[in-house]
C-alpha cells in the first residue's frame, strides 16, 4: 500500500469519525427534542415495523455493496450491472414490504401499523438506487463527500420530524424523518458523484460479487435477527409502550456501534485489503481493536454509572423505565466492540463462508438466550441478549486464530479495555454507597474517575493509550505515514 493511499485512507478514517461525531450530536438532539414531543408508544409503533420489515434492507443489498468495495477492480459495465441489480432488488422488496403491511398489523393486533409499513416500504427502493453511488464514493476514497451527504440528509430530516411533531403528527413524524433522510441521501449522492449508471451489459460479469455477497448477506441476516429479536418479541409480548422504552435504551446504548463502528467499516476494509503481509495486517487489526475497545469501554461504563441522570436529561421524567434497560445493554457494548474487528478480518480476507458459520453459532446463542429471557420479563429478555454478546467474544478470539491472527492480539487487548470498563463501573457504583460524599452524582463521578486512574497503574494499559494518541496524531498530520500500513 503506497504512502499516499495509506494517508488518504487514514484521513478518510478521521473524516468519517468527525462526520459521525456530528451525527451523534444530531442523534442527541433527536433524543432530547422528539423524546419530549412524542410518547413511548409512538416510538414503539414505528419500532414494531422497522424491526420486522427492516430485514428487507439486508436482503436488498445482500452483501453486494461490501463485495463491490472489497473487489480490487470494478469495471464500468460491472458498476452498471450492480446498480440495476440493487435497484431491482430495492423495488421488489418495497413491493414485498407493502404486501406484508396487513399481516404485520394482524401479528401485532394494531391496524395503525398498516399505513406505517406502506410508507416505510418506499425507503427500500431509495436505498437500492443509492447503494452503488455509495460504493463509487467509497472506492474513490471520497469520505468527505460521504460524510457531508450523510450529515445534511439527517439534519434536514430531523428538522422535518421536529416540525411535524410540533404540529401534532405523532408517530408519523418518525416516518417522515426516515422518508426524507433516504430521499435526500439519494439526491445528494447523485449530485456529488462523478459516475452515473448506464445500461447493463454482458461484458460485466457479477457472479463473483453475488457469491461473495451471498455468504455475507446470510451472515448479516443472522446478525440482524439476533439484534432485533428483542424488539420483535417485546412488541408482541409486552406491547408498544414497553418496546418504545426499549428502543430508546437501545438507540442510546448502540451509539458507538451505529455512529462509529459501522461507518468505519468502509474505511477499515479499504485499508486492510491492501495489506498483504501478516505482520502489518495483524498490527493494524490490534490497533483498530484498541481504538474501538477503549472508546466503547469508556462509553459503556459511563452509561451504566450515570444511566438515570442521562435519561432524565435527554428524555425527561416519563422515560424512567429506560434507565435499567440502558444499563443492561451498555454492558454488552464493550464485548461487542471486542468482537467487531473480527468482522473486518472476515471481509478483508474474503472469508465470508467462515463468517457465515461464525454467525450461525454466535447469533444462534444470542437468539436462544433472548428467547429464554423473554419468558421471564422485559429485563430478563435484555439480559439474555447481552449474555449472548458476552459469550461471542471468546468465540471470536478462537475464530480469528484460524485466519492467521494470533489469539494473543484480540484476547489480551480485549482483557485490558474490558478491565478498564469494569474498574470504572465498579468505582462509580460503589462510591455513593460508602457515604463519604453526600452528593450521589458527585460520588459516582469521583468513583468512576478513580476506577479509570487505577488501571493506569498497569504499564501495558499506559502503552495502549500512548498508541491510541500516537495513531490519532498520525491521522491528523497531513504528511504522516500510518504505522503498520
Secondary structure, DSSP 8 states (H G I E B T S, - for coil): --HHHHHHHHHHHHHHHHHHHHHHHHHHHIIIIIHHHS-HHHHHHHHHHHHHHTHHHHHHHTTHHHHHHH-S---HHHHHHHHHHHHHHHHHHHHHHHHTHHHHHHHHT-THHHHHHHHHTHHHHHHHHHHHHHHHHHHTT-HHHHHHHHHHHHHHHHHHHHHHHHTT-TTHHHHHHHHHHHHHHHHHHHHH-S-------TTS--HHHHHHHHHHHHHHHHHHHHHHHHHHHHHHHH-HHHHHHHHHHHHHHTHHIIIIITTHHHHHHHHHTT--SHHHHHHHHHHHHHHHHHHHHHHHHHHHHTHHHHHHHHT-GGGTTHHHHHHHHHHHHHHHHHHHHHHHHHHHTT-HHHHHHHHHHHHHHHHHHHHHHHTT-HHHHHHHHHHHHHHHHHHHHHHHHTTT--HHHHHHHHHHHHHHHHHHHHHHHHHHHH-SSS-HHHHHHHHHHHHHHHHTTSHHHHHHHHHHHHHHHHHHSTT---TT-
